[in-house]
Amino acid sequence: MGLTSLADTVLRQIETVQDTVNETLFEPVIRIGVTGLARSGKTVFITSLIANLLDRGRMPHLMAATEGRIEAAFLQPQPDDTVPRFDFEHHLSQLTAPTPVWPDSTRAISELRLSLRVRRAGMLAGVQGPRTIHLDIVDYPGEWLLDLALLDKDYATWSAQVLARLHDRPEAAAFRALVAQTDPTAALDEPVAKGLAAGFTAYLNTARDAGFYDCTPGRFLLPGDLAGSPVLTFAPLPGDGVGPRKSLLREMARRYEAYKRDVVRPFFRDHFARIDRQVVLVDALGAIHKGPQAVEDMRGAMTDILSTFRPGRNAFLTQLFQGKRVEKILFAATKADHLHHRQHARLTAIIEALVRGAVDRAQFAGAQTAAMSIASLRATTEDTMTHDGQDLDVVRGRLLDTGKQAAFYPGALPQDPGHVLQPARDGAKNWLDQDYRVMNFAPSPLSLRPGDGPPHIRLDNAAQFLLGDRL
């Protein structure tokens, strides 16, 4: 096993050297990973970003577009033949239909290559012609990214942490009862193992719907072609993870290690380790609406996510000898169109506070980070209404469940992010002085002028941060 891992590492380093030399001497490639936890809007983000890079009329803060240096943008076949293609055309048709609908959420990894022909800036503009820059966008579920934290935990440690978290959660009542009546040291009985795995999977789905984010292993939620396989037929049990020979406990520990070896490590090696810029999308408004516990759980999940990155600067020699590092990380609070623009700065401040510790570590390692509030596709308009003699900043849009137009006031976010984060850290059950609400809006019908992509909020700022230095 050690020789196999060593061979894989050497092979990956050779491939990295070849890719680095090719990209440096010929056509540069920017590989951007896009992830986020459930319902954060990954599919809409990628679809709108690509559409707005193809038609750049709404991208004033992408400097290469404003300066007219992007001469052409076109889609190309992706370089990874074994990775499904991101279905951009279908997703865009859903968003631009006469009665638009939101695309389905990310359930597996996918990829798309967008190539830009860019005229050089500065003194080189008159000496050298335009160059082609490839943008490889990799979409993958945030639940898979959380699994990377399992690589540093054995089965006993993981089980103890999970069971401790479930102690006070009503969503876990059925699974806790199942564990209580199970003897981990008994001989392996496959129906018992399947029942435990099914009960644990049911809990994970219920917990995610309730607003919890620590729902690992991620493939239990998105199994794909692994559904029903032994590698997904385990669950946390009390004990040291050893147990008698051929016992349920020992088999659970073996399958947990197989999950790390055969599912998590290949994902890290083949996809995640090759990313040099990363977008992390966060539905902070949804977490705030669900209460302090959801906010604290999201903060912990974000910390786990960021601990998996290898931040740093991708200098040429660094790539050759150490492999790629994530050199830019963007934290984006999505659905900013659910708030009036006067509250966007407060939402951004909350995101910055949520990831402060991890950001400090990334910046120390040489990576650049940014936080902003965005809406990949604007679904609302802003208005001001008078209620009880007081002006309220509201947003108007078409409700997802009824299709009716409605004006909505979500409540005022605090100027000090600590007013949200401190109750969450203290374990408060509810907000004491405010009721934060969210509304699910459907996408609005679009009427796009030639050269314009879909309407958005700060998607051009996001693109400038991620791509501007390379364009």
Buried (B, 14 or more C-beta within 10 A) or exposed (E): EEEEEEEBEEEBBEEBBEBBEEBEEEEBBBBBBBBBBBBBBBBBBBBBBBBBBBBBEBBEBBBBBBEEBBEEBEBEEBEBEEBEBBBBEEBBEBBBEEEBEBBEBBEEBBBBBBBBBBBBEEEEEEEEEBBBBBBBBBBBBBBBBBBBBBEEBBBBEBBBBBBEBBEEBEBBEEBBEBBEEBEBBBEBEEEBBBBBBBBBBBBBBBBBEBBBBBBBBBBBBBBEEBEEBBBBBBBBBBBEBEBEEEBBBBBBBBBBBBBBBEBBBEBBBBBBBBBBBBBBBBBBBBBBBBBBBBBBBBBBBBBBBBEBBBBBEBEEEBBBEBBBBBBBBBBBBBBBBBBBEEBBEBBBBBBBBBBEEBBEBBEEBBBBBBBBBBBBBBBBEEEEEEEEEEEBBBBBBBBBEEEEEBBBBBBBBBEEBEBBBEBBEEEBEEBEEBEBEBBBBBBBEBEBEEEBBBBBBBBBBBBBBBBEEBB
